[in-house]
């Protein structure tokens, strides 16, 4: 879930950065994503709540970035969609009578915390502007 939300968010923000200072409709964004506009509007709403977008209602309305692409860290985008660890846990409940089962989630939580830290540290080096350059 995080992976797809992150990819969708980066796609939207990249598209808006490529059309900086223009209002883009949810239909235009949905066309780029090849998604239903209603689903895109939900993602746009979340991005607006997180402070990445501003919008204008009505005819000729749409969304645009609320700040310059160089002021948007990729790590902030990930943080806006991440609910827990980047990697997930198994849906089943491990057997508490098993040495591995009893401790696996605790040990994974420690490992995942370190993975999250390294990924965030890496992503703080990149802004949306850096990412968008690949599409020139």
N, C-alpha and C positions, 0 to 999 in steps of 0.2 A: 504494500500500500504506500509506504513512504517513497519507494523508488518511483512509482508512477506519479504520485503527487509532485515530487521534486522535478521529474522530467517535464510534466505539464507546466509547472510554475516557471521553470527556466525557459521553456518554449515561449510562453506568453510574454515574459519579460524581455526576451531576446527580440521577439517580433516588435514589441512596443519600442524598444531601443533603436531598432532599425528604422522605425517611423517616428522618431523622437519629435515631440511637440505637435503630433497629429493625434486626433481622436480616432481610435479604431473601434468599430462596432463589434459586438460579440459574434455576429455572423461572420465577419472577416477573420476574426481570430479562430473561430470554430472551423472555418474552411482550411486554414493553415494546419490546424491540429487534426483535421479530419474527424471531428467530434460533433456531437449534438450541441447546438447553441445553448440549450438549457443547462447542460452540464458545464459548459464553459462559463456561463454566468455565475454558477456556484463557485467555481475556482476564482473568478474575477472578484467576487464578493469577499472571499477569504484573503486574497492579495490586497484588496483595498483596506480591509480591517487591520492588516499587518503593516499598513503604511507605505506599501510599494506603489499604489495606484491612486489616481484621482479620477473622478468621472463627471460626466455632464449628462443629464437626463434629456429625453425628448428628441425631436427631429434634429439631425445633425450631431447628436450626442455620441458618446462612446467613452472609452477609457484611454488614459495615457500614463506614463510614469510620473510619479509624484516628486521624484528627484533625479538628478543626472545619473546615467549608467555608471559613471566612475565612483559614485557615492553609494552604490549598492554592492555589498560584499556577497559573494556566492555563499559564504558560510551563513549569512543572515537568511538567505532564501531557504537553505536546508533547515535551519533552526525554526523557520516559520511553518514547516510541514511535519517536522519530526515530533512524534508524541512520546516515544520511549527510545530504546536503542535502535541504531541503524539496522542491526541484525535482530532477528526475532527468536522466540522460544518455540519449542514444539507445542502443539495444541494439547497433546496428551499430558496427563500428570504422571511423572516418573514414580516408580515403585519405591516407597520410603524404606523398604526392607533391604534394598540393594545398595551396596556401598557407592556405586556410581549414581544410581537414581536419586539417592538421598541428597547428594551434594552437587549434582550437575548444574542445576539452575543458579546456585550461588556462585559456582566457579565461572559459568558462562557470563553472569552479570559482571563479574570483575573483568573478564576478557573483553566484553562488549564495551565497558566503560573506557578501557584503554583504546580500543578501536575508534570509538566516537571521538575521543580526544585527538588522536592522530589525524583523523579525517577533517575535523574542524580546523586543526592547526594548518593542514595543507590548504584547505579552502579559503582561509583568511588571506592568503596571498593573491587571490583573484577577485576582481570586481566583475560586474556585468559587462562593463566596457571591454575588459580583457577578453571575455568570452565572445562577445559580439564581433570582435575583429576577425574571427574565423569565417565570418559570413560575408566579408567584403569582396 
